[in-house]
Amino acid sequence: MRSILELKNINYSYHTPEGETPALSGISFALAPGEFAAVVGPSGCGKSTLLSLIAGLMTPDSGEITLNGKPLTENSSNIGYMLQHDHLFEWRTVYRNILLGAEINRTLNAETKKRASELLEQYGLKQFARSKPSQLSGGMRQRAALIRTLLLEPELLLLDEPFSALDYQTRLTVSDDIGQIIRRSGKTALLVTHDLSEAVSLADRVIILSERPASVLRIVPVSFALENDTPLNRRNAPEFKTYFNQIWKELNHDE
Ligand code: ADP
């Protein structure tokens, strides 16, 4: 099947005056269109490094990353981000925040404005369009940040610990909400998280990384026999514990 994103034998080391720190070693995997994958691994193993390489912020020492079959360097495909902090600007209304990416990209026109209004309505934020971000709950802020990203029609969404700034209870509902929005949007997504439960509740496949320098220990396909397959419903399903334990064992076996 066609891949949206493909990593082939990626190696990366940091070079500092103190010496060389190998961060990634021989990482290979591919994402199919519409797939939601999660990357888990011990703290400091190289997860953020991996995302920075996929985002094109850094270049691998060796190996190749392709997006829609083309090397990242010659690619004009757009990548969307969702980060721990929503980076909404307090001096702008929710609506104007959502248009910010389009303004920066110079794609702001009547069509994008119309789509912004539609997305606000579709995702229940219409009545907050003229509010300031501080008037929104943490969950609604993350929704607004996601809408801002979706407005740019990214082909790939990179999610870097997007829920880790939220308290546990909020985190469950917000990840359920955001997970469902991403599913409905049909976007291909790659989530980096240190939270195994989050990975199992959201992803189609969990990519398990080893201690630094990170290599792929195993890729676990995740599927639930649920009529309404949502992140919250997954957490209550019998398969959840099985997947959690399998991934936990794989990570701790490595230690
Ligand atoms: P993770 O996201 O899994 O916690 P990172 O990708 O942030 O891990 O870091 C992987 C390793 O690379 C860590 O050991 C870290 O100390 C090292 N590292 C990260 N950034 C730099 C840098 N700019 N310079 C040198 N070493 C770095």
Boltz pocket constraint, residues with backbone or C-beta under 6 A from the ligand:
constraints:
  - pocket:
      binder: B
      contacts: [[A, 14], [A, 15], [A, 16], [A, 21], [A, 22], [A, 23], [A, 41], [A, 42], [A, 43], [A, 44], [A, 45], [A, 46], [A, 47], [A, 48], [A, 49], [A, 50], [A, 212]]
      max_distance: 6.0
